[in-house]
Every structure is written in C-alpha cells, then in structure tokens.
C-alpha cells in the first residue's frame, strides 16, 4: 500500500456522462505520475477501460428508471447512509479527496465536502457548473460548498472570473475527456441513420436535452436552412424534448433524433460523423461536448455565454436564431476544422499543484 501522501481519490458519484468521462481521463493521467489513484463512482458506471486506476463502485446512482422525488430521495438516503461512511473509511488521513461535480443537489455536495475535510485530508472541489439548475436554495448551498475545500479547480477562464467576483480563488485546467475514436464504418452508420448523403451537411445537437440548453433556438434556425442541411439530435431527454419535438412538427422541420443516453463510443462517433455541432445554451460554465468535438476535429458553434466561447469555432448571440444561422453559414463556408490539440500535461500539473503534490 502506498503512503497516504501518494494517494489521490477522485469522487464522481453518478458513473456516467460527461463529468464521469472527464474524471476517468483525469484519473488515468494522474496515475501516470506515479500516484495511487482511486475513482469512487456509481455502481452502474459506464463500461470504460482506464489504465492504472482503481474503480470503486461505492455510490448507488441508478442510470435508468423514472426520475422524480422518489429516485432523488433514494439516492440521497444511500449517499448519506453508505457512500459517505465508505469514503470516510477508505480515504486515509493525508490523502487527497477531489470531489467532481455532484449534479444531484447542493446539499449533497456540501455534505460530501464537509465529511471530506475530516481526518486531515486535502480536499479539492471541481463544481463543473458554478450555477445551480435547481433554484435559489440549491444555489445558496452550492455557494456555501465552494467555501469548504482547500482548493477549487475549474475548466474555463469564465468560471475563474465568476468565482473571483465571489471572493474565491480557483485554478483553471484544460478540460480533459475520454475520447475514443470511431471507425469509418461507425461514422458512415451515423450518416446513414441521419439519411445524409455526401453532399449533405449534418448540424448536430448532442448531449442532455434540457430546457436551458435551448434546442428550440436551433429548430427555429433550421426553418431557414437550405435543402442540403440536416438537423440531427442525439442525447437523453431531461425535460426539453417534448416541447422541441412539437415545435419541429409545427415548423415542418425534419429532425433525425435519437433521444436516449448513448454509451461513450457511440456518442463520440456521432460527433465525429457530424459536420458541425451546435450548442445554443442560455447558460454554461464549460462543456464536455465542446471539448470532445475539438479533440475529434469537428467544428462547433456555441452561444456566447460562460466558457463556451473559449472552445467554440464560432459563437453567436444566445437566444438569437438569426445570429446562429450567420455562425453556421460562416463555419460551413470556411470549412476550417478546429485545432484538436489539448495540453494534458498542463492539466496534470494544475491538479498536482492544487493537491499540494507537484510533479
């Protein structure tokens, strides 16, 4: 067993989607620095291959089934009754405990960080969103949680500035992600599913379909597209799809949609098969979708909010379908692919310095 000073424990409770995939890649990179790295995560975590990392499925976080208060209550009860006691015993004094995200509620985030501060551990927090989607009380709890850790790491300069205005210091790191590459056959399979020929431009919305992610703005934009453009949607519905599907029917916009959670290889293949990925969000801190698209060399257009502007190929005014069309036209006309380079060594350096364990 390595000494506690050489142990890094990452905690991402869900086991799926962007924050989990980021945590996997970060854990893999940190493991190469010679430390013992453990990723504590959900019991139904995505099937991933992460070299040199121990995966500990200690969090009960079901991926499927109905949402709502009953599911949230069951998650919270097991989180408090099982997961936190496990972390308290599994992470020794002197080790690092880095809490990643926690999308469930500000209360669980606050509790996890306070428990982590016990036993002389180094506690680091990466919120991934510096705002709450769950209202004022949850937002207040998130702001309290941000004052608990020894260090905060965020993934955009916009978030550094947001926290600075609140009197908090944060370190910025590149947003590393697991990015499996697709085969030519996998890309062609997506193009066939979208009924997109060689002269068709596929404009893709990828990721969770939430109201604030404004798929409706992209549908409004598609009303005015030329015949050789195709709108595609892939991702899980989180309360935004029904209205958008009705809007598309009203406008006569044909959407090639696959509305469900996709495993990572299939999701990245869709991004790689598209000609342009659009993020019309109203609010954002950063985006794993943007980070993945950039590494795959797929151009992007994003609303000019939060940290999206830092990675997008083109930006447009949030909520403005006409300016979105301008950005789409400009990108498809230019044909310029984004620079896929990402300094993963910088990410490791930033994290190890935040942990007090420089390379």
N, C-alpha and C positions, 0 to 999 in steps of 0.2 A: 504494500500500500504506500502510495506517495505521501509525503508530508502534506499537511493541510495547506501550507503556503503555496504548494504547487497544484492545488485543486481548483478548478473552475466549474461551477454548477450553474447551468442555464435553466430557467424555468419558463416554459411556454405551455399553458395548460390544455390547449384545445387539440393539438396534434394534426391540424390540417390548415390549408390555405396559406396566404402569403407570409404571415408572421412566423408560422411554423417552418415554412420553407427557408425563410431568412435565417432562423435560429439554427437549422440544420447546417447550412453552409458556413455560418459563423463558427459553429462548434467544430466543424471539420477543419477550418483554417486555424483555429486556436489549438486544436490537437497537434498540429504540425509544429507548434512552438515548443513541444516537449512537455506540456502540462497534461494532467489527467483531466479530461473534460467529460462531464455527465450532462445529458439533456433530459430533464424531467418534463414529461409531456402527457398527452391524453392516451387513455387506454385503447382507443380505436384510431391510433395515429396512422397517417398515410404510410404506405409501404415505400420506404426510402432506403437507399444504401449510403451510409455516411461513414467514411473511413476514419478509424481511430477514435470513435466516440461511443460512449455507453448510453444507450437509450433506456430510460426508466419510465415505463408507462404507469405512473403513480396517480394521475389525475383522471377522475371519472368525468368524461366530457363526450357524450354521445354525438355522433356526426349526423345521424338520421333520426327521423321521427318528428312528431309535431313540436313546435315551439311553444311559447307562451309561459304563463306564470308557473305552471306545474313543473315544466322542464327546468326553468331557471331556479326554482326553489330546490329541486332535487340536486342540481349541480352545486348550488351554494352549500347545501347541507353536507354533501360528501366532501366538498372542498375544505370546509371547516373541520369536519369530523375525522377525515382520513388524510387528505393531501398535506395540509399544513403540519400536522403532527409528524408525518413521514419526512417532510423536508427538514423539520427541526432536528430529527434524529439522524438523518442521512448526511446533512451538510455539517462538517465539523467546525469547531471554532478556528478562526484564522483563515478559512477558505473564502472564496468569492461566491456570492449568490447574485446572479444577474437575472432580474425579472423582465421578461419580454412581453409587452402588450398587456394582456388580460382584457379581452373585449367584453366580458360579462357585465361588470359593474364596477364603479369606482370604489364601492365598499369592499369588494374582494381584493382589489388592488391595494388599497390602504392596509387591509389586514395582512396580506401577504408580505408587504414591505416591513410592517412593524414586527411581525414574527421573525423575519429575516435579520432584523437588527440585533436580535438577541445572540448571546454566545460569541461576541467579538468577531463577527463575520464582516467582510467588506461587502456592502450592499450597493448594487448598481441597478438603475431602472432605465428602460427604454420604452416610453409610452406608445410609440408609433403614431398615435394621434394625440395632439396637445389640446384637443377639444373633446367634448362629450356628445354622443348622439342620443343620449337618454335624458336630457333635460337638466334643469338648474341644480337639483340636489346632487345628481351624479357628477355634474361638472364641478361642484364645490368639493366633493370628495376626491376627485382627480387632482384638483389644485392642492389639497392637503397632502395627497400621496406624493406629489412631486417634491415636497419638503422633507421627506423621510430618508431617502437614500444618501449614501456618501457621495455618489456621482450620478449624473444623468448623461446618457448618450442618445442623440437624435440623429436623423438621417436626412436632414435638409438644413440649409442656412436659414430658411424661413422659420423653422422651429427654434433654432438658436436665438433668433431675434424675438420671437414670441415669448420665450422663457426669460430672456434678458429684460424685457419690459415688465415682467413679473418679479424681478429681483433675483432670478435664478441663473446660475451658470450651467451651461450644457456644452458637451463636446460633440462635434459633428463627425460622423463616419460615413464613408460610402455605404450604400445600401446593397450589401451582397445578397445574392439569392442562389438557390439551387436552380440551374438552368440546363436540363437535359436537351440535347439537340435531336431534332426529328429527322427521319429518313426522307428521301424524295417521295417514296410511296405514301408515307404518312401525310406529307404536305398535300400530295395530289388527292388523297382521300378526303381531306377537308375541302379542297376546291370543288370536288365532285359533289359533296354534300351541300355546298352552297350554290350549286349549279352555276359555277363561274368558269367561263371559257378563258382561253389565253389572252383575249383582248378585254376581259372584264377586270375592273378594279374592285377589290373587296375592301370595304371600310368596316372595321370590326370594333364592336364594344365588347370588352372582355372583363369578367370579374363579377362580384356580387351586384345584383340589381336592387339598389336601394333608392328611395325617392330623392335623396340629396345628390345622387350620382347622375341625375338628370339625363337619363336615356331619352326622355321626351324631347329634349333640345336637339338631339341627333336625329330623331324621327322627323321633327319639324324641318331640319336641314335637308333630309332626304327627299322631301316633297319637290325640291327644285334640282335634283340631280339629273345629269344626262343618262341616257339609256344604258351606257356601258359601266355604270357603277352599281354595286350590290351592297346592301346593308346586312351585316351578319351580327348575331348576338350569341355569346356563349357565357354561361355563368349561372349561379344559383340565385333564385328569387328570394330577396329579403324585404318584400313588401312593395316593390316598384313595378313588377311586370304587368299585372292585370291592367292598370291604367294605360301603360305604354302600348300594350297589345291592342287595346281598344282604340287608342289614338292612331295607331298604324292602320287599322281597318278603316277608320273614318277618313283618313287621308289617301287611302289606296296605296300605301307604301308596303311593298312586299319585303318582309323581314325573314331571313333564313336564321331561325332561332333554335338553339338547343339550351333549354332552360333547366339546368341541373348542375350539381357540383361535378367537375371533371377532375380526374386524377392528373397529377402534375405533368407527366409526359404528353398526355392528350391535350392539355391546356396550352403548353408551350408550343406544341405542333400547330395549334390553331393560330397562335400569334405569329409564328414563323410563316404560315401559309398566307396570311393577310398581306395586303398592300399598304394598309395604313390602319393604325389603332388609334381610336379617339377616346379621350377621357373628358366628358363635358361637365365635370363635377362643379357643385356650388361651393364646396369646402373641402380642403385636403391638407394634410401635413406633408406627405410624400406619397409615393405609390410603388408597390412591388410590381404592378403591371408595367409601369413605365421602365423600371429597372430591368425587368426581364426582356421587354421589347428592345431596349437599347442593346443589351448583350447579344440578342439574336439578329440585330441589324435591321429590324423592322421600323420604319418611320412612324412617328406619333404626332398627334395634335391634341393639345390639352388646354383646358380653361386656365386663364392666367390667375390662378389662386394658389396660395400656400407654396409648397415646394415643387409643385408640378412644373412650373416654368423653368426649373433648374435642369430638367432632364428631357423635356419635350423638344421635338424637331421644330414644331410650330406651336404658337399659342394664339388664343382668341379670347374675346371678352366673355366672361361667364354669363350664361343665360341668353346669349345672342346667336340665334341660328344663322343669321346672315354673315356675321363675322366668322362663324365656324365654317361656312361654305368658302369664304375667302381663304381661310387657312388650309382647307382641304385642297382647293384648286392650286394654291401656291405649292403645296408639298407634292402633289401628284404631277404637277408640271415640271418641277425641278428634278424629281427622281433621285434626289440626293439621300443616301442612307446615313443614319447616324453613326458616329464613331462608337464602336462597341467596346472600347477599352474601359476597364474598371480597375482601379488600383486596390487589389485585395490586400496587398502588403500594408497599405495605409490603414485599412480597416483593422487589421490585426494590431498595428502599432497604437492606434487610438484606443482600442479596447484594453490592451495590456496596460497602458498608462493610466486609464481610468481605474483599473483594478489595483494600481499600485505595484504592478509587477512588470516593469518594462522589459522588452526583449534584450 
